[in-house]
Amino acid sequence: MPSITDSRAWTDLQAHAAVMREVRTLNLFDADATRATRLSCDAAGLYLDYSKQRVDDTALQLLFALARQQDLQGWIERLFAGAHVNVTEDRAALHMALRADARDVFNDRGVNVVPQVHAVLERMAVFADSLRYGQWRGATGKPIGDIVNIGIGGSDFGPRMVCGALAPMIDGPRPHFVSNIDGSELHALLQRLNPETTLFVVASKTFTTQETLSNAMHARAWLVSSLGEEAVPRHFAAVSSHVERAGKFGIPAYNVFEFWDWVGGRYSLWSAVGLPIMVSLGPIRFAELMHGARVMDQHFRTASPEQNMPVLMGLLSVWNRNFLGCESQVLAPYSQRLALLTGWAQQLEMESNGKGVTRAGESLDVATTPVLWGSVGTNAQHAYFQMLHQGTAMHAVDFILPVVGDHPYHDMHRKLMANCFAQSSALLRGKTADEVRAELIEKGLSGDALEAAIPHRVFPGNRPSNTLLFPRIDPFHLGALLALYEHRTFVESVMWQINPFDQWGVELGKQLAHQILDPDHPVPVDPSTAELMRRSFMHRND
């Protein structure tokens, strides 16, 4: 197959990027008074301003041409139609079906999966309400006050992030999360809990995940030491496709909630993996979360590329990465409640598109996913924004801002918004040597001291950013935001010809860890690892 870099759409973009690298985005506003409103998009209650991106109309048209060349619309239709877009595992990727309306149709191998999805959702709702209203009680007859989700990867990032973002709305059992195989996480949590009022949810599709099963076994031992073996069915539930393995653990079939092989872990919070969300926030709020995502799904499938928010964000990401040379993608949510959003997005983006081969297995000769990182503003301004403004490398930034706060301190929220807007403006504008000189002269500096100070205070500007606004952090808008980034990731994958739904790169380390832990079949390791093992195991306490 010919390389994408030899295609007409790609070479046209390369040629135009050479021109745009010499353009200052601020000057594009001077040439077009409508730019700020024209380069914007509304979808599902979210507003995207991408006017600070270093693009002109020609760049956008060339990006749309690349999308046509890569058959983006065809791939979107295949995704929604249940085609096996996960080619290496011969599976569909139907996470949209998890939040579908009961009347919708999503087929896998010719079977509409929506009735199965809603059957599980109904079981989840019944179980969640029984916990929330005290009908389901622990082994000693006390109601459940704490729910502990034991999972890792997609079985942790999504539910943990959503419960954190919507924490002020929690009115059911308190949610807790354990993921790391470092036992200090579990140990510290168990010291704060009462076994009589605690329920554990073990989330593992195969019910074999090493980290999850290790934590679950120790949680089980903690429970049994206080309440006995007979208490396990009243204090454990599972999210898994393996009812038999869960049963051997002691979890009855009626407490096992199913999900399917067409649900990828990083897209799974909408499935039974979201059980802790539903228990803590209630079935109604969980439905609102899915409604927001469903509206974004419909927008992604039907909107024209020019007004399609996930398409625009995905194409701009490719432009920044492959043509302008941005080294990373920064998420800067200006909301403390979105502190865990970046961790969720890191798995979504880098596990999906951190690949070096095409769907056909051929080596790629273009850069794929950039490193995605970031943290909440305004904290981030006192950490890495120095590098964003004056470092030698260029990094694309997504500013994310709810325009209404969830607290009574309105003056603080105005300051938060002012800082968000100021940072995106500063990245765009920069500050010239002449501007710095004038400021310093006004402060009384002159001569050699003046000239020596100027270079340190110059900001190059011309750094690309998006700003996403939405009314408030509530289930609907959070659902729309998460679905937006899911679909943005898919758009990137189509441009790079990647399968975003497998993760073979995760497997090698898992295999080696299992082999290292098997005393009967020791695995030969490299000399460095062998010495690290020797020195570490000398001090082990097991």
Secondary structure, DSSP 8 states (H G I E B T S, - for coil): ---GGGSHHHHHHHHHHHHHTT--HHHHHHH-TTHHHHSEEEETTEEEE-TTSS--HHHHHHHHHHHHHTTHHHHHHHHHHT---BTTTTB---HHHHT--TT---EETTEE-HHHHHHHHHHHHHHHHHHHTT-SB-TTS-B--EEEEE--THHHHHHHHHHHHTGGG--SSEEEEE--SSHHHHHHHHTT--GGGEEEEEE-SSS--HHHHHHHHHHHHHHHHHH-GGGHHHHEEEE-S-HHHHHHHT--GGGEE---TTS-GGG-TTTGGGHHHHHHH-HHHHHHHHHHHHHHHHHHHHS-GGG-HHHHHHHHHHIIIIIS---EEEEEES-GGGTTHHHHHHIIIIIHH--SB-TTS-B--S----EEEE--TTGGGGTTHHHHHHSSS--EEEEEEESS-SSS-HHHHHHHHHHHHHHHHHHHH-B-HHHHHHHHHHTT--HHHHHHHHHHH-B-----EEEEEES--SHHHHHHHHHHHHHHHHHHHHHHT--TT--GGGHHHHHHHHHHH-TTS-----HHHHHHHHHHHTT---
